[in-house]
Amino acid sequence: MAPQDKNTPPPLPEPLRVAVADSHTHLDMQEGSVEEALAKAASVGVTTVVQVGCDLAGSRWAAETAAAHEAVHATVALHPNEAPRIVLGDPDGWSRQGAREAGGDAALDTALAGIDELAALPQVRGIGETGLDHFRTGPEGIAAQERSFRAHIEIAKRHGKALVIHDREAHDDVLRILREEGAPERVVFHCYSGDAEMARICAAAGYFMSFAGNVTFKNAQPLRDALAVAPPELVLVETDAPFLTPAPYRGRPNAPYLVPVTLRAMAEAKGMTEEALATAVAANTARAFDY
């Protein structure tokens, strides 16, 4: 692929015959308008999207966008990497989010109160993405991440909303904190990244596992093994767009209209027909996010 193709959106896939939802996307980080993204997605059978918040401003935007569009549901949260930035600051801009002053625990409490307020809105269907990220945040940020994660679990339970988990290289700690706090009724592991053994643990606990475009990557056999053992009634599909564009378009911009590419690869890994998996995924997403 010539380098100039990197910014060219991949072509429209063949439409799905059974409509599904993109269970995790970031429309605010994608090119073009929300209306364009939704129309393009609907044209290939992706008729619902869950717009995910990562900080207070993004969560407010998610709630406003969901209020304005019937096809959009919102989740609100402080991303696991946002919590340490709020507490410790980001003087050298390592987060690529611009320099930040350290606000300490009080600033985290204020931000969490803002999330709690948004959590009461009817178009907000989930609390996330929250969780732990041992990849991007060093050991000094772990305490802030854990405190934030526990607070989000409490918010999800009190408002009766789904909990959407970001778990990056932190499987054991995420599962431990869910056990310690007591998980909400509905838990979604976004961009599921565990192995087959963890999939069995999630299945036993009734946690939903949402698979993204990385399940199509050559080196992702452990993910496909996990998907193979995940019960069909606990599987979701997502883009995490603009990230994690499925093969053969890796490295190009992702968007909700590319869900069919990932779903077809998932059906193959599970030995299911495209229609059977799409039917399950559509029902599961509605159940997970209670819409």
Beta strands, then each sheet from edge to edge (+ up, - down):
strand 1: 20-25
strand 2: 46-52
strand 3: 72-76
strand 4: 124-133
strand 5: 162-168
strand 6: 187-189
strand 7: 208-211
strand 8: 235-237
sheet 1: 1+ 2+ 3+ 4+ 5+ 6+ 7+ 8+
end
